[in-house]
Amino acid sequence: MIRKTTLIALAITLCCALSAQESKPGRKYVAPLERGVRENIAQWQDYKFGMFIHWGVYSELGVIESWSLNPQPVSWMYRARKERGLSYNEYVELYQNLYRVFNPVSFDPSKWADAAKYAGMKYVVFTTKHHDGFCMFDTQQTDYKITSKDCPFHVNKNANIAKAVFEAFREKGINPGAYFSIADWHHQDYWWDFFPAKDRYPNYPVADFPEKWESFQDFANKQVDELTGGDYGELSMLWFDLSICSPDGSVVMDWDRLTKTARDNQPNIMLVARGIGGLRENYFTPEQEIPETALDYPWESCITMTYSWSYRPGLEYKSAKQMLDMLVQVVSRGGNLLLNVGPKPDGTLEETAYERLREIGDWMQVNSEGIYGTKVFSTNQDGKVCFTQKDGYVYAFYLAGEDETGMPEEISFKGVKPASKGAVSLLGAKGTLKWADNADGGITVSVPASVRRNKPCDHIWCLKIKI
C-alpha cells in the first residue's frame, strides 16, 4: 500500500485533489508485449529524474489548472469563482476567453531545458492539453488552441508551444513526453451544452447518444495521431490523465484504437493511461506520494515544487533539501521522481524555481553516480540512511535532519557489509573512510573533521561501499 511521507504531509489534502490521480498502486502490473516498449521502460527507469510542466491559459488567472471549471460543490474548485463574485456561467465565459489574451511573449523553452539539464533531469512531460480542452500544440481538430488566429501568441515564432518545448529539451539530451487529458471540457461531444455539466465525466447519457461518443473518440484519436505522427518528433511516453470516463466504468475509450494509432506511428512509445491498468498503463504514477518500501513494477512519483500543479502567485516552494530527500527516497524504492513546475502567464519560471533547480544540480554534480542507473538494494532505508546499488557497490545516502547544519562525525546503519577495510568512500571527497562493526549488528563510518569542514555538498551525503 502507498502511504504519504512526512515530507509532503502538509500538501496532501490539496495536491492529491488537484490533479485527480486515478492510478491505484497495488493493482497488478501487466508488462507490455512489445520488446521495444519493454526496453524503453527499462531505459526510462534508469533516468530516475524528470520535469513535469503544467502550463495553459489557466496561468492567466493563477488558478488550479482546469479544475475551476468543474461544477462540483467543492471549495477548492469554486474558490476562483467566489473570489471574483461570478456565477458559474459567468466564470466559464471568462475562462473560455482567456486564450484571446494569453500571450506568453517571454517564453524561452531553451532556458527551461538548460535549467532541467543542470538539475540532472533526464526526461520532461509537458501538458499538451489539460482538462479544459485548450491545446498547447497546433492541432487541426479544434480552434481552441495556442495557434488560433484569435490568440495573440499565434504570430510568435514559438507559437506551437509543445513542439518548441519538445525540440528545446531534445536538443539538450532530455527525452520529451506528452501529457494529454482524455477529458475535454470544451468539446461538445464530452461536455454537451444540451445538458448541464455535473462533474468531470461526460455530461450526457452516452448509451442514448452513441454517435456523440463515437465522434469524441474520433477527435481524441486524431489528436493522438497528430502528436505521435506529426511534427513533434520521437516521444518517450504519452501520459494520459482522466483516462476513466465514468465513475462506474461503463463509459470507456477505445484504447485498442488509441494504442494502435500511437504505436503505428511510434512502435516503442510508452502509454501511461492512468487508472486503466493492463497493457495501457506501462508504469504507475502515484501522485504527491512516496512508497515506504520498494515496489516491484515500474513507477514514478509526480510531486510539485510548490503545493499547486500550476502557477499561483505567492505560493511557497519546497526547499532544495525537501526535494532532494524526495528524490533519494523515491530512487531507493526503485522509482522515478517527476518534479513539477508551473510557468507564469508570460512564459517564464519564477526565480525561486530556477534557484531550486540550481541547488539540486549542484548536489547532483557530486552524487548522481548513486542515482542514475541504480537498482533497489535489499535494505531501502535504515533510519536516516537510504540505499541504492549498482555494479558491485552500495550507495548509502545520509539524509540530514532539519536541525542538522553540517555533516555528522559518524554515520551508522545496518544491512550493508563492506568488502574490506578500505571499501568505504564519500562521493565528492578523496580517499577512504574508516568503519567498524557496531553493537547493533551494523557498521559505523567515521567522517574526519577535515572532510566535515570541506563537505562536498549540502543537505545529503553519499557513502560509496564496495560489497
Secondary structure, 3 states (H helix, E strand, C coil): CCCCCHHHHHHHHHHHHHCCCCCCCCCCCCCCCCHHHHHHHHHHHHHCEEEEECCCHHHHCCCCHHHHHCCCCCHHHHHHHHHHCCCHHHHHHHHHCHHHCCCCCCCCHHHHHHHHHHHCCCEEEEEEECCCCCECCCCCCCCCECCCCCCHHHHCCCCCHHHHHHHHHHHCCCEEEEEEECCCCCCCCCCCCCCCCCCCCCCCCCCCCHHHHHHHHHHHHHHHHHHHHCCCCCCCEEEEECCCCCCCCCCCCCHHHHHHHHHHHCCCCEEEECCCCHHHECCECCECCCCCCCCCCCEEEEEECCCCCCCCCCCCCCCHHHHHHHHHHHHHCCCEEEEEECCCCCCCCCHHHHHHHHHHHHHHHHHHHHCCCCECCCCCEECCEEEEEECCEEEEEEECCCCCCCCCCEEEECCCCCCCCCCEEECCCCCECCEEECCCCCEEEECCHHHHHCCCCCCEEEEEEEC
